[in-house]
Amino acid sequence: MSQIAALPNDVPDESKGKVQLSVSALPVQASNTAPGDFDMQAYQQEVPLWKRVHQHSLTQMMLLSVQGFCGPAMADAISGLGGGGLATPQTSNIATAISYAMLATVCFLGGPLVNCLGTRWALVLGALSFPILGASYYCNSKYGNQWFLILGAFISGTGTGCWYVAESGSIMSLAPSGARGKYLALWIVSRNLGQLIGGAIKTTWPVSLAGLLPQLYLAFVVIESLAFPFALLITPLAHVVRSDGTRILVSDPISTKEEFKRIRFTFTSKLILLSALWAVWSFFYGGTWSTYLATYFSVRARALSSLISPFFCIVGCFGLGFILDLESLSQRRRAQVGLLTVVLLNLGVYIWSIVMQVRFNANPPGGIDWNSSLYPSAFLPYFFVQTTGPLSQSYMYWLLSSFATDAQSVGQAIAYGMNTKIGSSNLVGFGVTFGLMGAAFVPMLFLVNSTPDRIPAEVIAEQIGNEQQYKIDKEEEGADAEAVAEIVA
């Protein structure tokens, strides 16, 4: 999977002992554990300014965030058009289900590929696939070319899956101690800003009866293409310097056979078993609420919805980030508070959505426009779920630290697959989402209540740092003994 040296808490001791770790060369020795444990002054003197800026953890997180904005966020923006902005959402939902199914497959088997390519080139390969999605929607809108929409979903899903595998190993590893929540908020917000850009584009472009005009999708293609140069700027993780004066601990390269062994172990570990349902649920909402938007709102109302939905997401994600980084609370207490916050917010949104859907089943509203008196009460569930959904994802990544799962793609594939039958009520999707949250809460609560005070990567790094320091001390003692012996002689 990822090359980050972070293991779940339930990894057997014999497995931990077999993990070979290494630290890239530094100006002086570093233990990789706490602020100030390598000479930042020497580093600043020996390394040019441009290179220090490039290797800084925040710079690398921003580069990943920009790629997330250009790729997955634009895909979400197209999805947020309601059926991809097409006249009917069915083909778009089928394509989206295929895309997420390929994401799940590649994420499951992509570890060996990323280890062969390296993080940077895996990101580059994924970035090259991003524009295919926008191009396929352009061809469908202009020429009615549905086969390319399906093929484009297959290719972009495969490439994005490769990008996800490379990205997931970097997200939590880049954050310095005490700033994991804020770093994740930056990443989650960048992923959800696609809705903002998509909404801005839609509201400024004319609309036809057949949906959005074909030229609109060219704007998405341009933005998606920008991920490629930013992927080329990614530096190897072993060269990154965090703001607290630490480096990232990475594992030595392993064989493909050993990689598959680790995949098998990972998917039977306690960590993945307890968090899998939460991962599926936290990414499940997209298909149901996207179809809700496409079914009951006019095209220009969808545009306004995508424009204003991300604003509260920015506030919410950074707010949760500050809660999860509170130094006055223990890590376990922060995990408990975060879980309670996320579940209660989602519960309120789901109840509201179900109430609105029951009303619409009884009295279909037609295409709700933004000047309709029904617009605020009908739109607000969609507005809030665009915040509570990302909050659920951000919380999951924070809790799992350096561990990433592909269950997210499975959740999205199922959600969009369910909604390809446009004759069915969204009430089924809302009900399934509600049920998934209830089913995911119990194992997640068990996991939260067993949250360690420190993440495994920090413990491993400290152990290795102590061993390194012990060797240095012994060498110095030997050198002092030799000097004394020479003086006596």
C-alpha positions in Angstrom: 0.0 0.0 0.0 1.6 3.3 1.1 5.2 3.5 1.9 4.6 5.4 5.2 5.8 3.6 8.2 2.6 3.7 10.2 1.0 0.5 11.4 -2.4 -0.3 13.0 -2.4 -0.8 16.7 -3.3 -4.5 16.3 -0.3 -5.4 14.2 1.4 -8.4 15.8 4.8 -7.7 17.4 6.5 -10.1 15.0 5.2 -8.2 12.1 6.4 -4.9 13.5 9.8 -6.3 14.0 10.0 -7.2 10.3 9.3 -3.6 9.0 12.6 -2.1 7.8 12.6 1.6 8.2 14.9 4.3 6.9 15.3 8.1 7.2 16.7 10.2 4.4 20.0 11.9 5.0 19.8 15.1 7.0 22.4 17.8 7.8 22.6 16.2 11.3 21.0 13.2 13.0 17.3 13.3 13.5 15.0 11.1 15.5 11.8 12.1 13.6 9.8 12.5 16.8 9.4 16.0 18.1 10.0 19.7 17.3 13.6 20.7 17.1 15.2 17.2 16.9 17.3 18.1 13.9 19.3 21.2 13.4 17.0 23.5 11.4 19.7 26.2 11.4 22.1 23.9 9.6 19.4 22.8 7.2 18.6 26.4 6.4 22.2 27.2 5.8 23.0 24.2 3.6 19.7 24.0 1.5 18.7 26.8 -0.9 15.5 28.8 0.0 13.5 27.6 -3.1 14.3 24.0 -2.2 13.3 24.5 1.5 10.0 26.0 0.4 9.4 23.2 -2.1 10.2 20.5 0.5 8.0 22.1 3.3 5.1 19.9 4.4 2.6 22.7 3.9 3.8 23.2 0.3 3.4 19.6 -0.5 0.0 19.4 1.1 -1.1 22.4 -1.0 0.3 20.7 -4.2 -1.8 17.7 -3.3 -4.8 19.8 -2.5 -4.6 21.6 -5.9 -4.5 18.3 -7.7 -7.5 17.2 -5.6 -9.3 20.4 -6.7 -8.5 19.9 -10.4 -9.3 16.2 -10.4 -11.8 14.7 -7.9 -13.3 18.1 -7.1 -14.1 18.7 -10.7 -15.6 15.2 -11.0 -17.8 16.1 -8.0 -18.7 19.4 -9.6 -19.9 17.6 -12.8 -21.8 15.2 -10.6 -23.2 18.1 -8.6 -24.7 19.5 -11.8 -27.5 16.9 -11.3 -27.0 14.1 -13.7 -23.8 15.7 -15.0 -25.9 18.6 -16.3 -27.4 16.4 -19.0 -31.1 16.4 -19.9 -31.6 13.0 -18.1 -29.4 11.8 -15.3 -29.6 8.0 -16.0 -26.5 7.7 -18.3 -24.5 10.0 -16.0 -25.4 7.9 -13.0 -24.4 4.7 -14.8 -21.0 6.3 -15.8 -20.5 7.5 -12.3 -21.2 4.1 -10.8 -18.6 2.6 -13.2 -16.1 5.2 -12.3 -16.3 4.5 -8.6 -16.3 0.8 -9.2 -13.0 1.1 -11.0 -11.8 3.4 -8.2 -12.5 0.6 -5.7 -10.8 -2.0 -7.7 -7.7 0.0 -8.4 -7.5 1.2 -4.8 -7.6 -2.4 -3.6 -4.8 -3.6 -6.0 -3.0 -0.4 -6.6 -0.4 -0.6 -3.8 2.1 -2.7 -5.8 1.7 -0.4 -8.8 2.4 2.7 -6.7 5.4 1.1 -5.1 6.8 0.4 -8.5 6.1 3.8 -10.0 6.7 5.9 -6.8 4.3 8.4 -5.4 5.2 11.2 -7.8 4.7 9.2 -11.0 1.6 7.5 -9.7 0.1 11.0 -9.2 1.2 12.0 -12.6 -0.4 9.0 -14.2 -3.7 9.7 -12.3 -3.6 13.4 -13.3 -3.3 12.5 -17.0 -6.7 10.7 -16.7 -8.6 13.6 -15.2 -9.4 15.5 -18.4 -10.9 12.5 -20.0 -14.0 12.8 -17.8 -14.8 16.4 -18.9 -14.0 15.5 -22.5 -16.5 12.6 -22.4 -19.3 14.8 -21.0 -18.5 17.4 -23.8 -18.8 14.7 -26.5 -22.0 13.4 -25.0 -23.5 16.9 -24.8 -22.5 17.9 -28.3 -22.7 14.7 -30.2 -24.9 12.4 -28.0 -21.9 10.1 -27.8 -22.9 7.9 -24.8 -20.3 5.2 -25.4 -17.5 7.7 -24.8 -19.1 8.7 -21.5 -19.0 5.1 -20.3 -15.5 4.6 -21.6 -14.3 7.9 -20.1 -15.7 6.9 -16.7 -13.8 3.6 -16.9 -10.5 5.3 -17.8 -10.8 8.2 -15.4 -11.9 5.9 -12.6 -8.9 3.7 -13.2 -6.5 6.7 -13.3 -8.1 8.4 -10.4 -7.8 5.2 -8.3 -4.1 5.1 -9.0 -3.9 8.8 -7.9 -5.9 8.1 -4.7 -3.6 5.3 -3.7 -0.5 7.5 -4.1 -2.3 10.5 -2.4 -3.6 8.6 0.6 -0.2 7.6 1.8 0.8 11.3 1.9 -2.1 13.1 3.4 -1.7 12.3 7.1 2.0 11.8 6.9 2.7 15.4 5.9 0.9 17.0 8.9 3.1 18.0 11.8 2.1 16.9 15.3 -0.9 18.9 16.6 -2.0 20.1 13.1 -3.5 17.0 11.6 -7.0 18.3 11.8 -6.2 21.6 10.1 -4.1 19.9 7.3 -7.0 17.6 6.6 -9.4 20.5 6.6 -7.3 22.2 3.9 -7.4 19.0 1.8 -11.1 18.4 2.3 -12.0 22.0 1.5 -10.0 21.9 -1.7 -11.8 18.8 -2.7 -15.2 20.4 -2.2 -14.3 23.8 -3.8 -15.1 22.1 -7.1 -18.8 22.6 -6.4 -18.1 26.3 -6.0 -16.2 26.6 -9.3 -18.7 24.4 -11.1 -21.6 26.5 -9.8 -19.9 29.7 -10.8 -19.3 28.4 -14.3 -22.9 27.2 -14.6 -24.5 30.5 -13.5 -22.5 32.5 -16.1 -23.1 30.1 -19.0 -26.4 30.0 -21.0 -28.6 27.0 -20.6 -30.6 25.1 -23.3 -33.6 22.9 -22.9 -31.3 19.9 -23.5 -29.2 20.8 -20.5 -26.0 22.7 -20.2 -24.3 23.9 -23.4 -21.4 21.8 -24.6 -18.9 24.6 -24.3 -19.3 24.5 -20.5 -17.6 21.1 -20.3 -14.5 22.5 -22.0 -14.0 24.7 -19.0 -13.9 21.6 -16.8 -11.4 20.0 -19.2 -9.0 23.0 -18.9 -9.2 22.9 -15.1 -8.7 19.1 -15.0 -5.6 19.4 -17.2 -3.9 21.7 -14.7 -3.4 18.8 -12.3 -0.6 17.4 -14.4 2.1 20.2 -13.8 1.3 20.2 -10.1 1.8 16.4 -9.9 5.2 16.9 -11.4 6.1 19.2 -8.5 5.6 16.5 -5.8 8.8 15.7 -4.0 9.5 12.2 -2.5 8.1 11.9 1.0 11.5 11.2 2.6 12.7 14.7 1.5 9.8 16.5 3.2 10.5 18.7 6.2 7.6 19.4 8.5 7.1 22.8 10.1 7.9 21.3 13.6 11.4 20.2 12.4 10.8 16.6 11.8 11.0 14.3 8.7 8.7 11.6 7.4 9.7 8.0 8.2 9.4 5.7 5.2 9.8 2.0 4.7 12.3 0.4 2.4 11.0 -0.9 -1.0 9.3 -4.3 -0.8 8.6 -7.0 -3.4 5.2 -7.2 -5.1 4.6 -10.6 -3.4 5.2 -9.0 0.0 2.9 -6.1 -1.0 0.0 -8.5 -1.7 0.6 -10.2 1.6 0.3 -6.9 3.4 -2.9 -6.1 1.5 -4.4 -9.4 2.7 -3.4 -8.6 6.3 -4.6 -5.0 6.1 -8.1 -6.0 5.0 -8.5 -8.5 7.8 -7.1 -6.2 10.5 -9.3 -4.9 13.4 -8.8 -1.3 12.2 -10.3 -1.9 8.7 -13.1 -4.1 10.0 -14.2 -1.5 12.5 -14.0 1.5 10.1 -15.2 -0.1 6.8 -18.9 0.6 7.3 -18.1 4.2 8.2 -16.0 4.6 5.1 -18.8 3.3 2.9 -21.4 5.4 4.6 -19.4 8.7 4.6 -19.1 8.5 0.8 -22.5 7.1 0.1 -24.6 10.3 0.2 -23.4 11.6 -3.2 -25.5 9.6 -5.5 -28.8 10.0 -3.6 -28.6 13.8 -3.1 -27.3 14.4 -6.6 -30.3 12.6 -8.0 -32.5 14.5 -5.6 -31.1 17.7 -7.0 -31.5 16.6 -10.6 -35.1 15.3 -10.1 -36.7 18.3 -8.3 -34.7 21.4 -9.3 -34.3 23.4 -12.6 -31.0 23.6 -14.3 -30.3 27.1 -13.1 -31.4 26.2 -9.5 -28.8 23.4 -9.6 -26.2 25.9 -10.7 -27.0 28.2 -7.8 -27.0 25.2 -5.4 -23.5 24.2 -6.5 -22.3 27.8 -6.2 -23.3 28.4 -2.6 -23.1 24.8 -1.1 -19.3 24.8 -0.5 -19.2 28.0 1.6 -20.5 26.4 4.8 -18.3 23.3 4.1 -15.2 25.5 4.4 -16.4 26.8 7.9 -17.4 23.4 9.0 -14.3 21.5 8.0 -11.9 24.0 9.6 -14.1 24.1 12.7 -13.9 20.4 13.1 -10.2 20.6 12.4 -9.7 23.0 15.3 -11.7 20.6 17.6 -9.6 17.6 16.6 -6.4 19.6 17.2 -7.3 20.9 20.7 -4.3 20.4 22.9 -6.4 20.8 26.1 -8.1 17.5 25.3 -6.6 14.0 25.1 -6.6 12.4 21.6 -9.3 9.9 22.7 -11.5 12.7 24.1 -11.1 14.7 20.8 -12.1 11.5 18.9 -15.2 11.1 21.0 -16.3 14.8 20.7 -15.6 14.6 16.9 -17.7 11.5 16.5 -20.6 13.0 18.5 -20.5 16.2 16.4 -20.5 14.4 13.1 -23.3 12.0 13.9 -25.6 14.6 15.4 -25.2 16.9 12.4 -25.8 14.1 9.9 -28.8 12.9 11.9 -30.5 16.3 11.6 -29.9 16.5 7.8 -31.2 13.0 7.2 -34.4 13.6 9.1 -35.0 16.8 7.2 -34.3 15.1 3.8 -36.7 12.3 4.6 -39.5 14.7 5.5 -39.1 16.7 2.3 -39.0 13.5 0.2 -42.2 12.2 1.8 -43.9 15.6 0.9 -42.6 15.3 -2.7 -43.9 11.8 -3.0 -47.3 12.9 -2.0 -47.2 16.1 -4.1 -44.5 16.2 -6.9 -43.2 19.8 -7.0 -42.0 19.9 -10.6 -38.8 21.7 -11.4 -38.2 24.0 -8.4 -36.5 27.2 -9.5 -34.5 29.6 -7.2 -37.4 32.1 -7.1 -39.9 29.5 -5.8 -41.1 29.8 -2.3 -40.4 26.1 -1.9 -36.7 26.5 -2.8 -35.2 27.3 0.6 -36.8 24.4 2.5 -36.2 22.0 -0.3 -32.6 23.1 -1.0 -31.3 23.3 2.6 -31.0 19.5 3.1 -28.7 19.4 0.0 -26.8 22.5 1.2 -26.1 21.0 4.6 -25.2 17.5 3.4 -22.5 19.1 1.3 -20.9 20.0 4.7 -21.8 17.0 6.9 -20.6 14.5 4.2 -17.1 16.0 4.0 -17.0 16.3 7.8 -17.6 12.6 8.1 -14.8 11.9 5.6 -12.4 14.3 7.3 -13.1 12.8 10.7 -12.5 9.3 9.3 -9.1 10.3 7.8 -8.1 12.0 11.1 -9.0 8.9 13.1 -7.3 6.5 10.9 -4.2 8.7 10.7 -1.8 7.3 8.1 -4.1 4.4 7.1 -6.3 4.7 4.1 -9.1 2.4 2.8 -10.7 1.9 -0.6 -14.2 1.4 0.9 -15.0 5.0 0.0 -15.2 4.1 -3.7 -17.4 1.1 -3.0 -19.9 3.4 -1.2 -20.1 5.9 -4.1 -20.4 3.1 -6.6 -23.4 1.6 -4.8 -25.0 4.9 -4.2 -24.9 5.9 -7.9 -25.7 2.4 -9.0 -28.9 2.5 -6.9 -30.0 5.8 -8.5 -29.6 4.7 -12.1 -33.2 3.5 -11.8 -34.7 7.0 -11.9 -38.2 5.8 -11.5 -37.5 4.8 -7.9 -38.0 7.2 -5.0 -35.0 8.9 -3.4 -36.6 7.9 -0.1 -35.0 4.5 -0.5 -31.6 6.1 -0.9 -32.1 8.4 2.1 -33.3 5.4 4.2 -30.3 3.3 3.2 -28.0 6.1 4.1 -29.7 6.6 7.4 -29.4 2.8 8.1 -25.7 2.8 7.1 -24.9 5.5 9.6 -26.6 3.6 12.4 -24.8 0.4 11.4 -21.4 2.2 11.1 -21.8 4.1 14.5 -21.5 1.0 16.8 -18.1 -0.3 15.5 -16.8 3.2 15.0 -17.7 4.0 18.7 -15.7 0.9 19.7 -12.8 2.1 17.7 -13.0 5.6 19.0 -13.0 4.5 22.6 -9.8 2.5 22.0 -8.0 5.5 20.3 -4.4 5.6 21.4 -2.8 8.7 23.0 -0.2 8.8 20.2 -0.4 7.6 16.6 1.6 4.5 15.7 4.0 6.4 13.4 5.1 8.6 16.2 5.8 5.7 18.5 7.8 3.8 15.9 9.7 7.0 15.0 10.6 7.6 18.6 11.8 4.1 19.1 14.1 4.4 16.1 15.3 7.8 17.2 16.2 6.5 20.6 18.1 3.6 19.0 20.0 6.1 16.7 20.8 8.3 19.7 22.0 5.3 21.7 24.4 4.4 18.9 25.7 7.9 18.7 26.2 8.0 22.5 28.1 4.7 22.4 30.3 5.9 19.6 31.0 9.1 21.5 31.8 7.1 24.7 34.2 4.9 22.7 35.9 7.9 21.1 36.3 9.5 24.6 37.8 6.3 26.0 40.3 6.1 23.1 41.3 9.8 23.8 41.8 9.1 27.5 43.9 6.0 26.7 46.1 8.0 24.4 46.6 10.7 27.1 47.5 8.1 29.7 49.9 6.4 27.3 
